[in-house]
Amino acid sequence: MRKPAKYLLSVMAVCMVVMLAASSPVSAQVDQDKLDSIIHDPFRTEISRSRDQFRHPLETLTFFGIEPDMTVVELWPSGGWYTDILAPYLKDKGKLIAAHYNPETEHPFANFFQSSYLAFETKIAHDPDWYGNVDIKAFEPPFTKAIVADGSVDMVVSFRNMHYWLNDGSIDFVLEQVRAMLKPGGMFGIVDNRADVYENPDPLAENGYINQQWLVQKIHEAGFQALEHSEINANRLDTADHPNGVWSLPPYLRVADDEDAQKYLDIGETDRFTIKFIKLGR
């Protein structure tokens, strides 16, 4: 395995990103105390909190620079792992818009999308004191458009979704919609599964892993500029070459009957890149 070189080349590939950080806007006023209190609140389930060691929510949201008075769109929150943190953080001064699955979809995964949307909607409605007024919108690339007014959003975040949109061919639509949502100078934060840099980029990300440099270039072409890259969510134990791709690892653990699941538990969740982009132009 060439894992150390993978990290060296990843850092080299985004050296321009790191250099640009010096010219980024004034540091965001992230309320770390509030975030930390929410993250450690017993309202979050034990299962959710057990994943903090891999997802690093305090460090990730601080890196993205999410301020408590921002309007933020969370793309495809699914079960709402990050919503459980973002919603109470933004509810008093800001706004969270959950761009969820389309419950009226005709997608092959329609049953999952519908049940996930309903569970999310029910969860938010059940605890208004915690979640506040989360605005839930159906977002199904490439069919739903203008889920919010153009230029009305401070930040859009995507946690491990980009590989799905690469796989179904809707990535260009997604990036177009994200750019339209954002205010001039608005931020786009992405966390996703990192492929081995020695592998040829797979534009469909069929195993769930994405070539980091390739994706950065694609997002640049869509009218963004990478501002900063972080290794917050890196996992050097993940070789990115598992039989069932990212789904071999927890929390999925799609492991064949004749395989030892413990070796995947020992690896932990996937190796991930974490990048912050800024919208260029108007």
C-alpha positions in Angstrom: 0.0 0.0 0.0 1.3 3.5 -0.8 -0.7 5.3 1.8 2.0 7.8 3.0 2.6 8.9 -0.6 -1.2 9.3 -1.0 -1.1 11.9 1.7 2.0 13.6 0.4 0.6 14.0 -3.1 -2.8 15.1 -1.7 -1.1 17.9 0.2 1.0 18.9 -2.9 -2.1 18.9 -5.1 -3.9 21.4 -2.8 -0.9 23.5 -1.9 -2.4 26.3 -3.9 -5.5 25.9 -1.7 -3.6 26.3 1.5 -1.7 29.3 0.1 -5.0 31.0 -0.8 -6.1 30.8 2.8 -4.0 33.8 3.6 -6.1 35.9 1.3 -9.4 34.5 2.5 -12.0 36.8 4.2 -11.7 37.9 7.8 -11.9 34.9 10.2 -15.5 33.9 10.9 -16.9 34.4 14.3 -17.6 30.8 15.1 -19.2 30.3 18.5 -17.1 27.3 19.5 -18.5 27.2 23.1 -22.0 26.9 21.7 -21.0 24.2 19.3 -19.1 22.3 21.9 -22.1 22.4 24.3 -24.5 21.2 21.5 -22.1 18.4 20.5 -21.8 17.1 24.1 -25.5 17.5 24.9 -27.2 14.2 25.9 -30.0 15.1 23.4 -27.7 13.5 20.8 -27.9 9.8 20.9 -25.0 7.6 22.0 -24.8 6.2 18.5 -24.4 9.6 17.0 -21.8 10.7 19.6 -19.8 7.5 18.9 -19.1 8.8 15.4 -17.7 12.1 16.6 -14.2 10.5 16.7 -14.4 10.0 12.9 -16.5 13.0 11.8 -14.9 15.7 14.1 -18.0 18.0 14.1 -16.5 20.8 16.2 -13.3 21.0 14.1 -15.1 20.6 10.8 -17.8 23.3 11.4 -15.2 25.6 12.8 -13.0 25.1 9.8 -16.0 25.9 7.5 -16.5 29.0 9.5 -20.3 28.6 10.2 -21.4 31.6 12.2 -24.6 31.4 14.3 -26.4 34.1 12.3 -25.8 32.6 8.9 -28.3 31.1 6.5 -27.0 27.7 5.7 -28.2 25.0 3.3 -27.3 21.4 4.2 -27.5 19.2 1.1 -29.1 15.8 1.5 -28.9 15.5 5.3 -30.4 12.0 5.2 -30.9 10.9 8.9 -29.8 14.3 10.1 -26.5 13.5 11.9 -25.2 17.0 11.2 -28.6 18.6 11.4 -28.7 17.6 15.1 -25.8 20.0 15.5 -26.5 22.7 12.9 -30.2 23.3 13.7 -29.8 24.2 17.4 -26.6 26.2 16.6 -28.5 28.3 14.0 -32.0 28.4 15.4 -31.8 31.7 17.4 -30.0 34.0 15.0 -29.6 32.1 11.7 -31.5 29.8 9.5 -31.0 26.1 8.4 -32.4 24.9 5.2 -32.4 21.1 4.8 -32.3 20.2 1.1 -33.5 16.7 1.6 -34.5 13.9 -0.8 -37.6 14.3 -2.9 -40.4 12.3 -1.3 -42.3 12.3 -4.6 -39.4 11.0 -6.6 -39.6 8.2 -9.2 -35.9 7.3 -8.6 -35.0 3.6 -8.3 -34.3 4.2 -4.6 -37.7 5.9 -4.2 -38.7 3.8 -1.1 -35.5 4.7 0.7 -35.8 8.4 -0.2 -39.4 8.6 0.8 -39.0 6.8 4.2 -35.8 8.9 5.0 -37.6 12.2 4.2 -40.6 11.2 6.3 -38.4 10.1 9.3 -36.4 13.4 9.0 -39.6 15.5 8.9 -41.0 13.7 11.9 -37.9 14.0 13.9 -37.7 17.8 13.3 -41.3 18.3 14.1 -41.1 16.2 17.3 -38.5 18.4 19.0 -39.0 22.1 18.1 -37.2 23.3 21.1 -34.0 21.6 19.9 -34.3 22.1 16.1 -36.2 25.4 15.8 -37.7 26.2 12.5 -35.7 24.1 10.0 -36.9 24.7 6.5 -37.1 21.3 4.7 -37.0 21.4 0.9 -37.1 18.6 -1.6 -33.9 18.5 -3.6 -33.6 16.0 -6.4 -30.9 16.7 -9.0 -31.4 17.3 -11.9 -35.2 17.9 -11.5 -35.8 20.3 -8.6 -34.6 23.9 -9.2 -34.5 27.1 -7.2 -35.3 25.6 -3.8 -34.3 29.0 -2.4 -34.0 32.5 -3.9 -30.8 33.1 -5.8 -28.1 34.8 -3.8 -29.8 34.3 -0.5 -27.6 31.8 1.3 -24.3 32.4 3.2 -23.0 28.8 3.1 -23.8 25.4 1.6 -22.4 22.3 3.1 -22.3 18.7 1.8 -21.2 15.8 3.9 -20.3 12.7 1.9 -22.8 13.3 -0.9 -20.7 14.3 -3.9 -19.9 10.7 -4.9 -23.7 10.0 -5.3 -24.1 12.9 -7.7 -21.0 11.9 -9.6 -22.4 8.4 -9.9 -25.8 9.5 -11.3 -24.4 12.2 -13.6 -26.0 15.1 -11.8 -22.9 16.8 -10.4 -22.9 19.7 -12.8 -26.5 20.5 -12.0 -25.7 20.4 -8.2 -22.8 22.7 -8.6 -24.9 25.1 -10.7 -27.6 25.1 -8.1 -25.2 25.6 -5.2 -23.6 28.6 -7.0 -27.1 30.1 -7.6 -28.1 29.8 -4.0 -25.0 31.5 -2.6 -24.5 35.2 -2.1 -21.5 36.7 -3.8 -18.5 35.5 -1.8 -20.6 32.7 -0.2 -18.9 29.6 1.0 -19.3 25.9 0.0 -18.0 23.3 2.4 -17.4 19.7 1.3 -16.4 16.5 3.1 -16.1 13.4 1.1 -14.3 10.1 0.7 -10.8 10.3 -0.8 -9.5 7.9 -3.4 -5.9 6.8 -3.8 -4.1 9.5 -5.8 -2.3 6.8 -7.8 -5.6 5.5 -9.2 -7.0 7.0 -12.4 -9.9 9.3 -11.5 -13.3 7.6 -11.7 -15.8 10.3 -12.8 -18.6 8.1 -11.6 -17.0 7.3 -8.1 -18.5 3.9 -8.3 -16.8 2.7 -5.1 -17.7 5.9 -3.3 -14.2 7.3 -3.3 -13.3 10.5 -5.2 -10.0 11.8 -6.6 -9.6 14.9 -4.6 -7.6 16.9 -7.2 -10.0 16.0 -10.0 -13.0 17.2 -7.9 -11.4 20.4 -6.9 -10.7 21.2 -10.6 -14.3 20.4 -11.5 -15.6 22.7 -8.8 -13.2 25.5 -9.9 -14.7 25.1 -13.4 -18.2 25.6 -12.0 -17.3 29.1 -10.7 -15.7 28.5 -7.3 -12.2 28.8 -5.9 -10.8 26.6 -3.2 -9.8 28.6 -0.2 -8.5 26.1 2.3 -8.0 22.3 2.7 -7.9 20.4 6.0 -6.8 17.0 7.1 -9.3 17.1 10.0 -11.2 14.0 8.7 -8.2 12.1 7.3 -7.9 8.4 8.2 -4.5 6.9 7.3 -5.7 3.4 8.0 -8.1 3.5 5.1 -6.5 2.1 1.9 -9.6 3.0 -0.2 -9.5 -0.5 -2.0 -12.2 -2.5 -0.2 -14.4 -5.1 -1.8 -17.6 -3.0 -1.3 -15.9 0.3 -1.5 -16.7 2.9 1.2 -19.7 0.7 2.2 -17.3 -2.0 3.5 -16.4 0.3 6.4 -18.5 1.5 9.3 -21.2 2.6 9.7 -22.3 0.4 6.8 -20.2 -2.7 7.2 -21.4 -4.4 4.1 -19.1 -7.4 4.5 -19.3 -10.9 2.9 -20.2 -13.8 5.2 -16.7 -15.2 4.8 -15.0 -12.0 5.8 -14.0 -10.7 9.2 -15.9 -7.5 9.9 -13.5 -6.6 12.8 -10.8 -5.6 10.4 -13.1 -3.0 8.9 -14.1 -1.8 12.4 -10.4 -1.5 13.2 -9.9 0.8 10.2 -12.8 3.0 11.2 -14.7 5.3 8.9 -13.4 6.4 5.5 -10.4 8.7 4.8 -12.0 12.0 3.9 -10.9 15.3 2.4 -12.4 18.5 3.8 -12.3 21.6 1.6 -13.8 25.1 1.8 -14.7 26.9 -1.5 -15.8 30.5 -2.2 -18.2 31.5 -4.9 -16.6 33.7 -7.5 -18.4 36.6 -9.2 -22.0 37.4 -8.7 
